[in-house]
């Protein structure tokens, strides 16, 4: 091994931002046999394990699944271990859940065993010409979609594994899991959200985003296509395509993410939707109605609905931007531009651009759920928007 005499960097704090993590190499298989989408190794390298039953003493308060962890910490002269082993509870299919938890635990254990052996071997081989810096492994996870009815039954989470084996900094890899939370749970893949031609759709979106800031990506090996097992996660009806460190961009870029709205993720609206009253914040939005755009998108008036829900709306005429703030959230839209974003997240399309009709600004109904986190319910009597 080389580069051991450099000062060790501090253990990173895992953040949700795409560029918050550092590193280069994978030390273990990051593939899951049934629920993964992201990996630099094949499923054949996957450790096997017997199912682990998780027994909860509390009655679930909703149909949502939950992500907790089991902590393992240990420090020696050779290795610093800080593991939060993911544990999923609350799934409708407990057999699937038990097998999933067993494999999550086995994968973390395999990673820990691999770096432990590497640390032991390199420590023994050290000829004292340089001080041996303890190696390290840190595992963290994050729930992104809880599999509830409000999340359309999509359970999505990711696991970060950070390793340090000397040098200026360590390496981080992210593994994503996407599962249909049903009585017979099953893995979800990109084609389940974007159809058989999913690669064409996603490649086009990724290339378009890269073209806006080419200096942030590798120029000598330009992006061509996503992988068959491309990493992604789902949150509020948006698919976030993730690339590992150094996969398409330099170290400073971290793990680039590209956001693409999932078509028809929300419940379909009834045929007479344009005649139904709109409800927001428990009250009728007077004079407001839905219309259907040429692409089939349900469009609703932004200002009266957002105001009724308690959002502050500000329009800047010079830039044609409309800003929304409230409930710890912020967003802005540009009339005629089919790009939307929540806070600092990557922007994405919703199938239709904001449109001004007779002085009223309309946005896709999906905007409220996908961007603002507001529920939208379609019934035969009304279309209801509510937090």
Secondary structure, DSSP 8 states (H G I E B T S, - for coil): ---TTS---------SSTTS-------S----TTTB---SS-GGG-----------SS--SSS--EEEEEEEEEE-SSEEEEEEEEEEE--S-HHHHHHHHHHHHHHHHHHHHHHHHHHHHHHHH--SSS----EEEEEEEEEEEE-STTTTTEEEEEEEEEEE-SSS--EEEEEEEEEE-STT-EE--HHHHH-TTHHHHHHHHHHHHHHHSGGGS-STT------TT-EEEEETTEEEEE--TTTSS-GGG-S-EEEEE-TT-S----TTGGGSEEEETTEE-TT---EE-TTS-EEEEHHHHHHHHT-EEEEETTTTEEEEEETTEEEEEETT---B-STTS--B--SS--EEETTEEEEETHHHHHTT--EEEE-SSEEEEE-
